[in-house]
Amino acid sequence: MKLTGKVVVVTGGGSGIGRELVLALLARGAQVAAVDLRQEGLIETQAMADAGDRLSVHVADVTDRVFITELPNSVIAHHGVVDGLINNAGVIQPFVHVSELDFEVIDRMVEVNLMGPVNVTKVFLPYLLARP
């Protein structure tokens, strides 16, 4: 895939694999909108990237449907379009038997790991479908 000039949204872009995806996309010529729950992580990613206006950062909780509906407007205000989306944001549960997990942990995992990508995909899909 040719990435030069393409705009890619990466959730979880403030740390770990998400940060590495942001840096790799930028290295291949893409513009990137990094999304993360933690502003501190996004600032670190931004400093590491040193990509100027090719990188925008957006603090957002992928489980917050009301807020997430505004995310495409924020990304498009900075980059003009959206060509791709990488739903990377996620949480892991403790490595224990399900019988030992509290329902709150299970609920959080489902909200972030399942509904987060559904929410983000749903709000960006019209913009993605409009691109070649």
C-alpha positions as a Markdown table, in Angstrom:
| # | Residue | x | y | z |
|---|---|---|---|---|
| 1 | Met | 0.0 | 0.0 | 0.0 |
| 2 | Lys | 1.3 | 3.4 | -0.9 |
| 3 | Leu | 1.1 | 5.6 | 2.2 |
| 4 | Thr | 2.7 | 8.9 | 1.0 |
| 5 | Gly | 0.1 | 11.6 | 1.5 |
| 6 | Lys | -2.5 | 9.3 | 2.9 |
| 7 | Val | -4.2 | 10.1 | 6.2 |
| 8 | Val | -4.4 | 7.3 | 8.7 |
| 9 | Val | -6.1 | 7.4 | 12.1 |
| 10 | Val | -4.5 | 5.2 | 14.8 |
| 11 | Thr | -6.3 | 4.6 | 18.1 |
| 12 | Gly | -4.0 | 3.8 | 21.0 |
| 13 | Gly | -1.3 | 5.9 | 19.4 |
| 14 | Gly | 0.1 | 7.1 | 22.7 |
| 15 | Ser | 2.0 | 4.0 | 23.7 |
| 16 | Gly | 3.1 | 0.5 | 22.8 |
| 17 | Ile | 2.1 | -1.0 | 19.5 |
| 18 | Gly | 0.0 | 2.1 | 18.6 |
| 19 | Arg | 3.0 | 4.4 | 19.0 |
| 20 | Glu | 5.1 | 2.1 | 16.8 |
| 21 | Leu | 2.3 | 2.1 | 14.2 |
| 22 | Val | 2.2 | 5.9 | 14.2 |
| 23 | Leu | 6.0 | 6.2 | 13.8 |
| 24 | Ala | 6.1 | 3.5 | 11.1 |
| 25 | Leu | 3.3 | 5.2 | 9.1 |
| 26 | Leu | 5.0 | 8.6 | 9.4 |
| 27 | Ala | 8.3 | 7.0 | 8.2 |
| 28 | Arg | 6.5 | 5.7 | 5.1 |
| 29 | Gly | 5.1 | 9.1 | 4.2 |
| 30 | Ala | 1.7 | 9.1 | 5.7 |
| 31 | Gln | 0.0 | 11.8 | 7.7 |
| 32 | Val | -1.3 | 10.4 | 11.0 |
| 33 | Ala | -4.0 | 11.3 | 13.5 |
| 34 | Ala | -3.0 | 9.6 | 16.8 |
| 35 | Val | -5.8 | 9.0 | 19.2 |
| 36 | Asp | -5.4 | 8.0 | 22.8 |
| 37 | Leu | -7.0 | 8.3 | 26.2 |
| 38 | Arg | -3.8 | 9.7 | 27.7 |
| 39 | Gln | -2.6 | 13.1 | 26.6 |
| 40 | Glu | 0.9 | 12.4 | 28.2 |
| 41 | Gly | 1.4 | 9.5 | 25.9 |
| 42 | Leu | 0.3 | 11.4 | 22.8 |
| 43 | Ile | 2.8 | 14.2 | 23.7 |
| 44 | Glu | 5.6 | 11.6 | 24.0 |
| 45 | Thr | 4.6 | 10.1 | 20.6 |
| 46 | Gln | 4.6 | 13.6 | 19.1 |
| 47 | Ala | 8.0 | 14.4 | 20.5 |
| 48 | Met | 9.5 | 11.1 | 19.2 |
| 49 | Ala | 7.9 | 11.6 | 15.8 |
| 50 | Asp | 9.1 | 15.1 | 15.2 |
| 51 | Ala | 6.7 | 15.1 | 12.2 |
| 52 | Gly | 5.3 | 18.7 | 12.4 |
| 53 | Asp | 1.8 | 19.0 | 11.0 |
| 54 | Arg | 1.9 | 15.5 | 9.5 |
| 55 | Leu | 0.9 | 14.3 | 12.9 |
| 56 | Ser | -2.1 | 15.4 | 14.9 |
| 57 | Val | -3.0 | 14.2 | 18.3 |
| 58 | His | -6.4 | 13.7 | 19.7 |
| 59 | Val | -7.3 | 12.8 | 23.3 |
| 60 | Ala | -10.4 | 10.5 | 23.2 |
| 61 | Asp | -12.0 | 7.6 | 24.9 |
| 62 | Val | -13.1 | 5.1 | 22.3 |
| 63 | Thr | -15.9 | 4.0 | 24.6 |
| 64 | Asp | -17.4 | 7.5 | 24.8 |
| 65 | Arg | -19.9 | 7.4 | 21.9 |
| 66 | Val | -21.0 | 11.0 | 22.4 |
| 67 | Phe | -17.5 | 12.4 | 22.3 |
| 68 | Ile | -16.2 | 10.0 | 19.6 |
| 69 | Thr | -18.8 | 11.3 | 17.1 |
| 70 | Glu | -16.8 | 14.6 | 17.0 |
| 71 | Leu | -13.5 | 12.9 | 16.4 |
| 72 | Pro | -13.8 | 12.8 | 12.5 |
| 73 | Asn | -14.5 | 16.5 | 12.5 |
| 74 | Ser | -11.3 | 17.1 | 14.5 |
| 75 | Val | -9.2 | 14.9 | 12.3 |
| 76 | Ile | -10.6 | 16.4 | 9.1 |
| 77 | Ala | -10.1 | 19.9 | 10.4 |
| 78 | His | -6.4 | 19.2 | 10.6 |
| 79 | His | -5.8 | 16.8 | 7.7 |
| 80 | Gly | -8.7 | 17.5 | 5.3 |
| 81 | Val | -9.5 | 13.8 | 4.7 |
| 82 | Val | -9.3 | 10.3 | 6.2 |
| 83 | Asp | -7.9 | 7.4 | 4.1 |
| 84 | Gly | -7.5 | 4.7 | 6.7 |
| 85 | Leu | -8.2 | 3.6 | 10.2 |
| 86 | Ile | -6.3 | 1.3 | 12.5 |
| 87 | Asn | -8.3 | 0.3 | 15.6 |
| 88 | Asn | -5.4 | -0.5 | 17.9 |
| 89 | Ala | -6.6 | 0.8 | 21.3 |
| 90 | Gly | -7.2 | -2.0 | 23.7 |
| 91 | Val | -6.9 | -3.3 | 27.3 |
| 92 | Ile | -5.9 | -6.7 | 28.6 |
| 93 | Gln | -7.4 | -8.5 | 31.5 |
| 94 | Pro | -5.4 | -10.2 | 34.1 |
| 95 | Phe | -4.2 | -13.6 | 33.0 |
| 96 | Val | -6.5 | -15.6 | 35.3 |
| 97 | His | -9.4 | -18.0 | 34.8 |
| 98 | Val | -12.6 | -16.3 | 33.8 |
| 99 | Ser | -14.1 | -17.5 | 37.1 |
| 100 | Glu | -11.7 | -15.2 | 38.9 |
| 101 | Leu | -12.4 | -12.1 | 36.9 |
| 102 | Asp | -14.8 | -9.5 | 38.3 |
| 103 | Phe | -17.6 | -8.4 | 36.0 |
| 104 | Glu | -16.3 | -4.9 | 36.0 |
| 105 | Val | -13.1 | -6.1 | 34.4 |
| 106 | Ile | -15.0 | -8.1 | 31.8 |
| 107 | Asp | -17.3 | -5.1 | 31.1 |
| 108 | Arg | -14.3 | -2.8 | 30.6 |
| 109 | Met | -12.5 | -5.2 | 28.3 |
| 110 | Val | -15.7 | -5.6 | 26.2 |
| 111 | Glu | -16.3 | -1.9 | 26.1 |
| 112 | Val | -12.7 | -1.0 | 25.0 |
| 113 | Asn | -11.8 | -4.0 | 22.9 |
| 114 | Leu | -15.1 | -4.7 | 21.2 |
| 115 | Met | -17.3 | -1.6 | 21.3 |
| 116 | Gly | -14.3 | 0.8 | 21.0 |
| 117 | Pro | -13.5 | -0.4 | 17.4 |
| 118 | Val | -17.2 | -0.5 | 16.6 |
| 119 | Asn | -17.7 | 3.1 | 17.8 |
| 120 | Val | -14.7 | 4.4 | 15.9 |
| 121 | Thr | -15.4 | 2.5 | 12.7 |
| 122 | Lys | -19.0 | 3.6 | 12.7 |
| 123 | Val | -18.1 | 7.3 | 13.0 |
| 124 | Phe | -15.3 | 7.2 | 10.4 |
| 125 | Leu | -17.0 | 4.8 | 7.9 |
| 126 | Pro | -18.8 | 7.5 | 5.9 |
| 127 | Tyr | -15.6 | 9.4 | 5.4 |
| 128 | Leu | -13.7 | 6.2 | 4.5 |
| 129 | Leu | -16.3 | 5.2 | 2.0 |
| 130 | Ala | -16.1 | 8.6 | 0.3 |
| 131 | Arg | -12.4 | 8.1 | -0.5 |
| 132 | Pro | -11.0 | 6.2 | -3.5 |
